[in-house]
Amino acid sequence: MTALFWGVKILTTGMGETTSDYLAHRLDPVIAVGVAGVLLAVSLASQLAARRYVPWIYWTAVVMVSVFGTMAADVLHVGVPYAVSTAFFAVVLAALFVLWFAVEGTLSIHSVRTVRRELFYWATVMTTFALGTAAGDLTAVTLHLGYLVAGVAFAVLFAIPALGRRVLRLNEVAAFWAAYIVTRPFGASFADWAGVSHARGGLALGTGPVSLALFAVIAALVGYLTAATRRPAH
Protein backbone atom coordinates (compact mmCIF):
# COMPACT_ATOMS: atom_id res chain seq x y z
CA MET A 1 0.00 0.00 0.00
CA THR A 2 2.90 2.36 0.74
CA ALA A 3 4.39 1.73 -2.70
CA LEU A 4 0.98 2.24 -4.32
CA PHE A 5 0.49 5.54 -2.49
CA TRP A 6 3.78 6.95 -3.73
CA GLY A 7 3.28 5.52 -7.20
CA VAL A 8 -0.15 7.09 -7.64
CA LYS A 9 1.08 10.36 -6.12
CA ILE A 10 3.93 10.62 -8.64
CA LEU A 11 1.59 9.77 -11.52
CA THR A 12 -0.87 12.48 -10.46
CA THR A 13 1.92 15.06 -10.52
CA GLY A 14 2.74 14.13 -14.09
CA MET A 15 -0.90 14.18 -15.13
CA GLY A 16 -1.42 17.56 -13.49
CA GLU A 17 1.52 19.00 -15.41
CA THR A 18 0.55 17.75 -18.86
CA THR A 19 -3.19 18.37 -18.37
CA SER A 20 -2.52 21.94 -17.29
CA ASP A 21 -0.31 22.51 -20.33
CA TYR A 22 -2.86 20.91 -22.65
CA LEU A 23 -5.73 23.06 -21.37
CA ALA A 24 -3.63 26.23 -21.34
CA HIS A 25 -2.93 25.86 -25.07
CA ARG A 26 -6.52 25.06 -26.06
CA LEU A 27 -8.63 27.24 -23.79
CA ASP A 28 -8.51 30.85 -22.75
CA PRO A 29 -6.27 30.91 -19.63
CA VAL A 30 -8.97 32.62 -17.56
CA ILE A 31 -11.54 29.98 -18.53
CA ALA A 32 -9.06 27.14 -17.93
CA VAL A 33 -8.16 28.40 -14.44
CA GLY A 34 -11.82 29.07 -13.64
CA VAL A 35 -12.96 25.58 -14.66
CA ALA A 36 -10.06 23.97 -12.78
CA GLY A 37 -10.88 26.09 -9.73
CA VAL A 38 -14.53 24.99 -9.73
CA LEU A 39 -13.61 21.31 -10.13
CA LEU A 40 -11.03 21.67 -7.35
CA ALA A 41 -13.61 23.23 -5.02
CA VAL A 42 -16.10 20.43 -5.74
CA SER A 43 -13.52 17.69 -5.23
CA LEU A 44 -12.25 19.20 -1.97
CA ALA A 45 -15.80 19.67 -0.69
CA SER A 46 -16.46 16.00 -1.42
CA GLN A 47 -13.28 15.01 0.38
CA LEU A 48 -14.08 17.12 3.43
CA ALA A 49 -17.61 15.69 3.53
CA ALA A 50 -16.37 12.09 3.43
CA ARG A 51 -16.25 10.52 6.90
CA ARG A 52 -13.61 7.98 5.95
CA TYR A 53 -10.92 7.41 3.38
CA VAL A 54 -12.53 6.79 -0.01
CA PRO A 55 -9.75 6.26 -2.59
CA TRP A 56 -11.48 7.72 -5.65
CA ILE A 57 -12.62 10.83 -3.76
CA TYR A 58 -9.21 11.41 -2.22
CA TRP A 59 -7.26 10.90 -5.44
CA THR A 60 -9.68 13.01 -7.48
CA ALA A 61 -8.92 15.83 -5.07
CA VAL A 62 -5.19 15.23 -5.45
CA VAL A 63 -5.46 15.29 -9.26
CA MET A 64 -7.38 18.57 -9.19
CA VAL A 65 -4.90 20.07 -6.74
CA SER A 66 -2.18 19.04 -9.17
CA VAL A 67 -3.88 20.65 -12.17
CA PHE A 68 -4.87 23.85 -10.35
CA GLY A 69 -1.58 24.12 -8.47
CA THR A 70 0.32 23.87 -11.74
CA MET A 71 -1.84 26.57 -13.29
CA ALA A 72 -1.35 28.83 -10.26
CA ALA A 73 2.42 28.48 -10.47
CA ASP A 74 2.40 29.08 -14.23
CA VAL A 75 0.23 32.19 -13.85
CA LEU A 76 2.56 33.56 -11.18
CA HIS A 77 5.52 32.94 -13.47
CA VAL A 78 4.22 35.44 -16.05
CA GLY A 79 6.85 38.17 -15.75
CA VAL A 80 8.40 36.50 -12.69
CA PRO A 81 11.60 34.39 -12.91
CA TYR A 82 11.34 30.76 -11.82
CA ALA A 83 13.95 31.40 -9.11
CA VAL A 84 11.72 34.06 -7.56
CA SER A 85 8.50 32.01 -7.75
CA THR A 86 10.33 28.97 -6.33
CA ALA A 87 11.61 31.04 -3.39
CA PHE A 88 8.14 32.56 -2.88
CA PHE A 89 6.36 29.20 -2.69
CA ALA A 90 9.12 27.81 -0.45
CA VAL A 91 8.53 30.64 2.02
CA VAL A 92 4.74 30.12 1.87
CA LEU A 93 5.18 26.39 2.49
CA ALA A 94 7.51 26.99 5.44
CA ALA A 95 5.01 29.45 6.91
CA LEU A 96 2.21 26.89 6.54
CA PHE A 97 4.26 24.23 8.32
CA VAL A 98 5.05 26.63 11.17
CA LEU A 99 1.41 27.71 11.52
CA TRP A 100 0.10 24.15 11.29
CA PHE A 101 2.50 22.94 13.97
CA ALA A 102 1.84 25.96 16.21
CA VAL A 103 -1.93 25.36 16.08
CA GLU A 104 -2.06 21.55 16.09
CA GLY A 105 1.26 20.50 17.64
CA THR A 106 1.94 17.94 14.90
CA LEU A 107 2.43 17.68 11.14
CA SER A 108 1.72 13.96 10.98
CA ILE A 109 -0.78 12.92 8.32
CA HIS A 110 -1.98 10.19 10.70
CA SER A 111 -3.38 12.93 12.92
CA VAL A 112 -5.53 14.46 10.18
CA ARG A 113 -8.89 13.53 11.68
CA THR A 114 -10.55 16.93 12.06
CA VAL A 115 -11.77 19.45 9.50
CA ARG A 116 -9.24 22.06 10.65
CA ARG A 117 -6.33 19.67 10.30
CA GLU A 118 -7.59 18.56 6.92
CA LEU A 119 -7.73 22.19 5.78
CA PHE A 120 -4.12 22.61 6.89
CA TYR A 121 -3.25 19.41 5.03
CA TRP A 122 -4.83 20.45 1.72
CA ALA A 123 -3.40 23.97 1.90
CA THR A 124 0.03 22.41 2.38
CA VAL A 125 -0.51 19.92 -0.45
CA MET A 126 -1.57 22.73 -2.79
CA THR A 127 1.55 24.70 -1.95
CA THR A 128 3.84 21.70 -2.48
CA PHE A 129 2.42 21.34 -5.99
CA ALA A 130 2.98 25.02 -6.77
CA LEU A 131 6.50 24.88 -5.33
CA GLY A 132 7.31 21.70 -7.20
CA THR A 133 6.08 23.17 -10.48
CA ALA A 134 8.29 26.23 -10.10
CA ALA A 135 11.30 24.20 -8.90
CA GLY A 136 10.94 21.70 -11.74
CA ASP A 137 10.85 24.43 -14.39
CA LEU A 138 13.72 26.23 -12.68
CA THR A 139 15.84 23.08 -12.90
CA ALA A 140 14.87 22.03 -16.42
CA VAL A 141 14.55 25.43 -18.12
CA THR A 142 16.43 28.13 -16.22
CA LEU A 143 19.37 25.88 -15.33
CA HIS A 144 19.21 24.27 -18.80
CA LEU A 145 19.36 20.68 -17.51
CA GLY A 146 16.44 19.56 -19.63
CA TYR A 147 13.41 17.59 -18.47
CA LEU A 148 14.99 14.13 -18.50
CA VAL A 149 18.06 15.11 -16.48
CA ALA A 150 15.87 17.11 -14.11
CA GLY A 151 13.61 14.07 -13.65
CA VAL A 152 16.57 11.83 -12.83
CA ALA A 153 17.92 14.42 -10.38
CA PHE A 154 14.58 14.66 -8.57
CA ALA A 155 14.28 10.86 -8.54
CA VAL A 156 17.55 10.76 -6.60
CA LEU A 157 16.31 13.46 -4.24
CA PHE A 158 13.08 11.50 -3.75
CA ALA A 159 15.05 8.44 -2.63
CA ILE A 160 17.11 10.35 -0.04
CA PRO A 161 14.35 10.69 2.64
CA ALA A 162 13.60 6.96 2.38
CA LEU A 163 17.27 6.12 2.85
CA GLY A 164 17.53 8.66 5.64
CA ARG A 165 14.58 7.08 7.39
CA ARG A 166 15.92 3.55 6.99
CA VAL A 167 19.62 4.18 7.66
CA LEU A 168 19.76 7.30 9.82
CA ARG A 169 16.39 6.96 11.56
CA LEU A 170 15.25 10.29 10.15
CA ASN A 171 12.03 11.53 11.75
CA GLU A 172 9.15 9.91 9.85
CA VAL A 173 7.13 13.11 9.54
CA ALA A 174 10.11 15.04 8.18
CA ALA A 175 10.92 12.17 5.80
CA PHE A 176 7.33 12.04 4.55
CA TRP A 177 7.05 15.73 3.76
CA ALA A 178 10.53 15.90 2.21
CA ALA A 179 9.60 13.07 -0.16
CA TYR A 180 6.13 14.51 -0.78
CA ILE A 181 7.50 17.87 -1.88
CA VAL A 182 9.92 16.25 -4.33
CA THR A 183 7.27 14.06 -5.96
CA ARG A 184 5.89 17.09 -7.80
CA PRO A 185 8.98 18.02 -9.85
CA PHE A 186 9.93 14.32 -10.08
CA GLY A 187 6.73 13.22 -11.82
CA ALA A 188 6.20 16.46 -13.74
CA SER A 189 9.71 16.45 -15.22
CA PHE A 190 9.27 12.98 -16.71
CA ALA A 191 5.76 13.85 -17.94
CA ASP A 192 7.08 16.99 -19.61
CA TRP A 193 9.92 14.98 -21.17
CA ALA A 194 7.39 12.57 -22.65
CA GLY A 195 5.03 15.27 -23.88
CA VAL A 196 7.09 18.19 -25.17
CA SER A 197 8.58 18.52 -28.65
CA HIS A 198 11.96 17.22 -29.79
CA ALA A 199 13.13 20.83 -30.01
CA ARG A 200 12.57 21.13 -26.26
CA GLY A 201 14.34 17.85 -25.55
CA GLY A 202 11.24 15.68 -25.25
CA LEU A 203 9.75 12.62 -26.89
CA ALA A 204 7.02 14.69 -28.60
CA LEU A 205 4.21 12.31 -27.60
CA GLY A 206 1.93 15.27 -26.92
CA THR A 207 0.51 16.56 -23.65
CA GLY A 208 -2.98 15.23 -24.47
CA PRO A 209 -1.96 11.60 -25.09
CA VAL A 210 0.39 11.62 -22.09
CA SER A 211 -2.41 12.94 -19.86
CA LEU A 212 -4.80 10.23 -21.09
CA ALA A 213 -2.23 7.49 -20.56
CA LEU A 214 -1.48 8.68 -17.03
CA PHE A 215 -5.20 8.96 -16.29
CA ALA A 216 -5.74 5.35 -17.38
CA VAL A 217 -2.96 4.07 -15.12
CA ILE A 218 -4.13 6.20 -12.18
CA ALA A 219 -7.74 5.00 -12.63
CA ALA A 220 -6.60 1.37 -12.67
CA LEU A 221 -4.50 1.78 -9.53
CA VAL A 222 -7.22 3.70 -7.67
CA GLY A 223 -9.67 0.96 -8.69
CA TYR A 224 -7.34 -1.59 -7.14
CA LEU A 225 -7.01 0.51 -3.97
CA THR A 226 -10.80 0.78 -3.77
CA ALA A 227 -11.18 -2.98 -4.06
CA ALA A 228 -8.46 -3.51 -1.47
CA THR A 229 -10.14 -1.23 1.07
CA ARG A 230 -13.41 -3.13 0.65
CA ARG A 231 -11.80 -6.54 1.01
CA PRO A 232 -12.71 -8.10 4.38
CA ALA A 233 -9.85 -8.68 6.79
CA HIS A 234 -8.96 -12.30 7.61
C-alpha positions as CSV (number, residue, x, y, z in Angstrom):
1,M,0.0,0.0,0.0
2,T,2.9,2.4,0.7
3,A,4.4,1.7,-2.7
4,L,1.0,2.2,-4.3
5,F,0.5,5.5,-2.5
6,W,3.8,7.0,-3.7
7,G,3.3,5.5,-7.2
8,V,-0.1,7.1,-7.6
9,K,1.1,10.4,-6.1
10,I,3.9,10.6,-8.6
11,L,1.6,9.8,-11.5
12,T,-0.9,12.5,-10.5
13,T,1.9,15.1,-10.5
14,G,2.7,14.1,-14.1
15,M,-0.9,14.2,-15.1
16,G,-1.4,17.6,-13.5
17,E,1.5,19.0,-15.4
18,T,0.5,17.7,-18.9
19,T,-3.2,18.4,-18.4
20,S,-2.5,21.9,-17.3
21,D,-0.3,22.5,-20.3
22,Y,-2.9,20.9,-22.6
23,L,-5.7,23.1,-21.4
24,A,-3.6,26.2,-21.3
25,H,-2.9,25.9,-25.1
26,R,-6.5,25.1,-26.1
27,L,-8.6,27.2,-23.8
28,D,-8.5,30.8,-22.8
29,P,-6.3,30.9,-19.6
30,V,-9.0,32.6,-17.6
31,I,-11.5,30.0,-18.5
32,A,-9.1,27.1,-17.9
33,V,-8.2,28.4,-14.4
34,G,-11.8,29.1,-13.6
35,V,-13.0,25.6,-14.7
36,A,-10.1,24.0,-12.8
37,G,-10.9,26.1,-9.7
38,V,-14.5,25.0,-9.7
39,L,-13.6,21.3,-10.1
40,L,-11.0,21.7,-7.4
41,A,-13.6,23.2,-5.0
42,V,-16.1,20.4,-5.7
43,S,-13.5,17.7,-5.2
44,L,-12.2,19.2,-2.0
45,A,-15.8,19.7,-0.7
46,S,-16.5,16.0,-1.4
47,Q,-13.3,15.0,0.4
48,L,-14.1,17.1,3.4
49,A,-17.6,15.7,3.5
50,A,-16.4,12.1,3.4
51,R,-16.2,10.5,6.9
52,R,-13.6,8.0,5.9
53,Y,-10.9,7.4,3.4
54,V,-12.5,6.8,0.0
55,P,-9.8,6.3,-2.6
56,W,-11.5,7.7,-5.7
57,I,-12.6,10.8,-3.8
58,Y,-9.2,11.4,-2.2
59,W,-7.3,10.9,-5.4
60,T,-9.7,13.0,-7.5
61,A,-8.9,15.8,-5.1
62,V,-5.2,15.2,-5.4
63,V,-5.5,15.3,-9.3
64,M,-7.4,18.6,-9.2
65,V,-4.9,20.1,-6.7
66,S,-2.2,19.0,-9.2
67,V,-3.9,20.6,-12.2
68,F,-4.9,23.8,-10.4
69,G,-1.6,24.1,-8.5
70,T,0.3,23.9,-11.7
71,M,-1.8,26.6,-13.3
72,A,-1.4,28.8,-10.3
73,A,2.4,28.5,-10.5
74,D,2.4,29.1,-14.2
75,V,0.2,32.2,-13.8
76,L,2.6,33.6,-11.2
77,H,5.5,32.9,-13.5
78,V,4.2,35.4,-16.1
79,G,6.8,38.2,-15.7
80,V,8.4,36.5,-12.7
81,P,11.6,34.4,-12.9
82,Y,11.3,30.8,-11.8
83,A,13.9,31.4,-9.1
84,V,11.7,34.1,-7.6
85,S,8.5,32.0,-7.8
86,T,10.3,29.0,-6.3
87,A,11.6,31.0,-3.4
88,F,8.1,32.6,-2.9
89,F,6.4,29.2,-2.7
90,A,9.1,27.8,-0.5
91,V,8.5,30.6,2.0
92,V,4.7,30.1,1.9
93,L,5.2,26.4,2.5
94,A,7.5,27.0,5.4
95,A,5.0,29.4,6.9
96,L,2.2,26.9,6.5
97,F,4.3,24.2,8.3
98,V,5.0,26.6,11.2
99,L,1.4,27.7,11.5
100,W,0.1,24.1,11.3
101,F,2.5,22.9,14.0
102,A,1.8,26.0,16.2
103,V,-1.9,25.4,16.1
104,E,-2.1,21.5,16.1
105,G,1.3,20.5,17.6
106,T,1.9,17.9,14.9
107,L,2.4,17.7,11.1
108,S,1.7,14.0,11.0
109,I,-0.8,12.9,8.3
110,H,-2.0,10.2,10.7
111,S,-3.4,12.9,12.9
112,V,-5.5,14.5,10.2
113,R,-8.9,13.5,11.7
114,T,-10.6,16.9,12.1
115,V,-11.8,19.5,9.5
116,R,-9.2,22.1,10.7
117,R,-6.3,19.7,10.3
118,E,-7.6,18.6,6.9
119,L,-7.7,22.2,5.8
120,F,-4.1,22.6,6.9
121,Y,-3.3,19.4,5.0
122,W,-4.8,20.4,1.7
123,A,-3.4,24.0,1.9
124,T,0.0,22.4,2.4
125,V,-0.5,19.9,-0.4
126,M,-1.6,22.7,-2.8
127,T,1.6,24.7,-1.9
128,T,3.8,21.7,-2.5
129,F,2.4,21.3,-6.0
130,A,3.0,25.0,-6.8
131,L,6.5,24.9,-5.3
132,G,7.3,21.7,-7.2
133,T,6.1,23.2,-10.5
134,A,8.3,26.2,-10.1
135,A,11.3,24.2,-8.9
136,G,10.9,21.7,-11.7
137,D,10.9,24.4,-14.4
138,L,13.7,26.2,-12.7
139,T,15.8,23.1,-12.9
140,A,14.9,22.0,-16.4
141,V,14.5,25.4,-18.1
142,T,16.4,28.1,-16.2
143,L,19.4,25.9,-15.3
144,H,19.2,24.3,-18.8
145,L,19.4,20.7,-17.5
146,G,16.4,19.6,-19.6
147,Y,13.4,17.6,-18.5
148,L,15.0,14.1,-18.5
149,V,18.1,15.1,-16.5
150,A,15.9,17.1,-14.1
151,G,13.6,14.1,-13.6
152,V,16.6,11.8,-12.8
153,A,17.9,14.4,-10.4
154,F,14.6,14.7,-8.6
155,A,14.3,10.9,-8.5
156,V,17.5,10.8,-6.6
157,L,16.3,13.5,-4.2
158,F,13.1,11.5,-3.7
159,A,15.1,8.4,-2.6
160,I,17.1,10.3,0.0
161,P,14.4,10.7,2.6
162,A,13.6,7.0,2.4
163,L,17.3,6.1,2.8
164,G,17.5,8.7,5.6
165,R,14.6,7.1,7.4
166,R,15.9,3.5,7.0
167,V,19.6,4.2,7.7
168,L,19.8,7.3,9.8
169,R,16.4,7.0,11.6
170,L,15.2,10.3,10.2
171,N,12.0,11.5,11.8
172,E,9.2,9.9,9.9
173,V,7.1,13.1,9.5
174,A,10.1,15.0,8.2
175,A,10.9,12.2,5.8
176,F,7.3,12.0,4.6
177,W,7.1,15.7,3.8
178,A,10.5,15.9,2.2
179,A,9.6,13.1,-0.2
180,Y,6.1,14.5,-0.8
181,I,7.5,17.9,-1.9
182,V,9.9,16.3,-4.3
183,T,7.3,14.1,-6.0
184,R,5.9,17.1,-7.8
185,P,9.0,18.0,-9.8
186,F,9.9,14.3,-10.1
187,G,6.7,13.2,-11.8
188,A,6.2,16.5,-13.7
189,S,9.7,16.4,-15.2
190,F,9.3,13.0,-16.7
191,A,5.8,13.8,-17.9
192,D,7.1,17.0,-19.6
193,W,9.9,15.0,-21.2
194,A,7.4,12.6,-22.6
195,G,5.0,15.3,-23.9
196,V,7.1,18.2,-25.2
197,S,8.6,18.5,-28.7
198,H,12.0,17.2,-29.8
199,A,13.1,20.8,-30.0
200,R,12.6,21.1,-26.3
201,G,14.3,17.9,-25.5
202,G,11.2,15.7,-25.2
203,L,9.7,12.6,-26.9
204,A,7.0,14.7,-28.6
205,L,4.2,12.3,-27.6
206,G,1.9,15.3,-26.9
207,T,0.5,16.6,-23.6
208,G,-3.0,15.2,-24.5
209,P,-2.0,11.6,-25.1
210,V,0.4,11.6,-22.1
211,S,-2.4,12.9,-19.9
212,L,-4.8,10.2,-21.1
213,A,-2.2,7.5,-20.6
214,L,-1.5,8.7,-17.0
215,F,-5.2,9.0,-16.3
216,A,-5.7,5.4,-17.4
217,V,-3.0,4.1,-15.1
218,I,-4.1,6.2,-12.2
219,A,-7.7,5.0,-12.6
220,A,-6.6,1.4,-12.7
221,L,-4.5,1.8,-9.5
222,V,-7.2,3.7,-7.7
223,G,-9.7,1.0,-8.7
224,Y,-7.3,-1.6,-7.1
225,L,-7.0,0.5,-4.0
226,T,-10.8,0.8,-3.8
227,A,-11.2,-3.0,-4.1
228,A,-8.5,-3.5,-1.5
229,T,-10.1,-1.2,1.1
230,R,-13.4,-3.1,0.6
231,R,-11.8,-6.5,1.0
232,P,-12.7,-8.1,4.4
233,A,-9.9,-8.7,6.8
234,H,-9.0,-12.3,7.6
